[in-house]
Amino acid sequence: MKQFFFFLCIVWCAPASFGQKIAVGAIRWDAWIGDFGEGLPDAQGVGLQVEKALGPHEYHYRAPFYSKETGYNSIQCRGNTQAIMDREIQYAKDAGIDYWAFCWYPFHSGLDTARTLYLASKHSHDVKWCIILGTNPFTSEKDAPWLVNFFKKDNYQKVAGGRPLVYIFRKTELKTLDRLRDLCKAEGILPPYVAIMDFTPADAKATAESLRADALSSYKSAVGRNGEPYYPVIPRGDSTNWERYKSTGMSLIPWVTTGRNTKPRIDHPVKWANVPADQWVADGTPGQIAGDLAAALKWVDGNKPACPANVIILYAWNEFDEGGWICPTFGNNTARLDALQQLLKNR
């Protein structure tokens, strides 16, 4: 009951204008490709590994809505058709999600499947997009011109007076960003607004200074252990981190951690990550997750000088096995998205 009143108080007691014009985005980590992607050197068979992690029946509830049970303890999670992507876009649009931030993966790697389907969709203007660099190699020669071409389009997320939004996960090369900046100048468009995602304010600031970035952010708040409850652990961790990152004196894009229940990866480790057995938090309720987003919207509204981009990023749309998701899940469970819709429709 206390948790329910926590959510209501944030929504009802906030100023009426707290969410106006604040763009809400969500990270896309698009590993849900089955046996695609075998040619990606650092994550071979990634789609099969995440299916294995979600295979036990106790985790089927959190698999994506397009999944198919192949046995009591097995499941296929393969979002690799245009129809599935178009439905995802509709879900996000209806809920009030303004943009997706796609983790970058190379062309023909398999992990670029969702990005390709999104860009091919006739509904791609219903939810805007941007890129998260640093998740895989990005070439100045081929990839940078391709991305700048999309910077020009209306459905690429712009901030701060029309600058294309680019997140960097931890680090990338300065020459890569300089190439993007030079191409933008040559094309007569504004330079990218670059936000560094890192897990400590000191690391984020150091990278931002080295890359001449504009703002700090994070992929998520890595707080909580041994099955602690989502509330108050995660919302408190997020709000504490917003203040810590703000104290660096740099601009900020706040993030909302929708979950950190990593149990599937603890039980069935993946090749690219090792999750310690104590590093997991119990699932939050839809209302608690919406409450954390409400707090973020209110925080941005009260800290405008520190948040010139006027956007928020959610962890995540589809980190189903790692613990952060708002995308509808198996059995067409839209509870999390419904709770966010109730909040965002009043912006």
DALINJO-V57998 format. One line per field, one symbol per residue. ss: DSSP state (~ for helix, > for strand, _ for the rest). psi: psi as a letter, one per 30 degrees, with the letter a starting at -180 (. if undefined). burial: + if it has 16 or more other ideal C-beta (glycine too) atoms within 10 Angstrom, else -. A space follows every 10 residues. Layout:
ss: ???
psi: ???
burial: ???
This chain:
ss: _~~~~~~~~~ ~~~_______ __>>>>>>__ __>_______ ~~~__~~~~~ ~~~___~~~~ ~~_>___>>> >__>>>_>__ _~~~~~~~~~ ~~~~~___>> >>>_______ __~~~~~~~~ _______>>> >>>_______ __~~~~~~~~ ~____>_>>_ __>>>>>>>_ ___~~~~~~~ ~~~~~~~___ __>>>>>___ ~~~~~~~~~~ ~___>>>___ _______>_~ ~~~~~~~~~~ ~~~~~~____ >>__>>>___ __~~~~~__> __>_______ >____~~~~~ ~~~~~~~~~~ ~~_~~~____ >>>>>__>>_ ___>>___>_ __>_~~~~~~ ~~~~___
psi: eeeefeeeee eeflkfgfgk gjkklkkkji gigbglgfgj eghkgeeeee eeegekefgf fgllfglkkg lehkkkjjih leeeeeeeee eeeefgkelk jkkkklkgfe fgeeeeeeff kfgfffklla kjlfflkkkf eeeeeeeeef eflfgkkllh ggkkkkkjjd llkefeeeee eeeeeefglk lkjkkkjlfk eeeeeeeeef ghlfllalel jilllhglke kgeeeeeeee eeeeeefffl lkjllkjflh jgeefeeikl efkjjkffil klklleeeee eeeeeeeeee efheffiffh llkkjlehie fffjkfkkak ghjgeeeeee eeeffg.
burial: -----++--+ +--+---++- -+++++++++ ++++-++--+ --+-++++++ ++++++--++ -++++++--- ----++++++ ---++++++- ++--++++++ ++++++--++ +++++-++-- +--+--++++ ++++++-+-+ --++--++-- +----+++++ --++++++++ ++---++-++ +-++----++ ++++++++-- +--++-++-- +-++++++++ ++++---+-+ +++++-+++- ++--++-+-+ ++++++++++ ++++++-+-+ ----+---++ ++++++++++ ++++++++++ +----++++- ++++++++++ ++++++++++ --++-++-++ ++++---
